Amino acid sequence: MSTQPPDPKTEDQDPALRPLLDIIQSRYGGRLDESQLDQVSEQLAGLLRDAARLRAYPLANADEPFSVFRPFRKEW
């Protein structure tokens, strides 16, 4: 049983974070120092949070992406 309090950084993390960090560390760990790995971890956690928010947004079957109409203007 662990006597250390839970780390607030890792308490509410996505379960996919640890395996993804393991892959990054195995591939690029020799080129990254500890502070760089921490930065990668923070950025990856942010991306996973953003992805979770996007997945949580309800969409109907007929919802489509917003498109911007830009008429073509031939250069003279």
Phi, psi and omega in degrees: 000135182279136179261353180279143175292153180295143178286123181299334179292324186258356186294316185251035183277155174294139181296342179280347185297310184299312178298323179293319177295323177297319178296313180298317181293322180290326181277318189239006184301329179290339182258352183245137174272180186298320180292324178292321176295324176296319179295318178298318180298316179295317180292320178294320177297321177296318178296320179293323176296315179298318179296321179295321177296319179295318179294331182282344182286124183286132177234143174271165181298330183271356180291136180231161177294151177288131178242145180255126179275122175233109182293145178282131177236115181292136178290140179278000000 
